[in-house]
């Protein structure tokens, strides 16, 4: 359950609580993508808040938007260069105060 596997593999483990599920999901050095299937908005919001992944798919499988930012967390992914957030990597912000 702690390895990042690429392929048609779905590891499954039974849990008793959402806290236990999130603890197991976050117990890895990886964090590219996560999925949650639920009809409960409080559950979805809690997973979205606490999951340590670069992307979260809710009630669906892969299929990214080109304008979205794509990046993993921790030791997953190679960074992100997509969408507005990717462009920010190439910018430098400056605040200028002037008196006229």
Secondary structure by P-SEA (a helix, b strand, c coil): ccccccccbbbbbbbccaaaaaaaaaccccccbbbbbcccaaaaaaaaaccccccccccccbbbbccccccccccccccccccaaaaaaabbbbbbbbcc
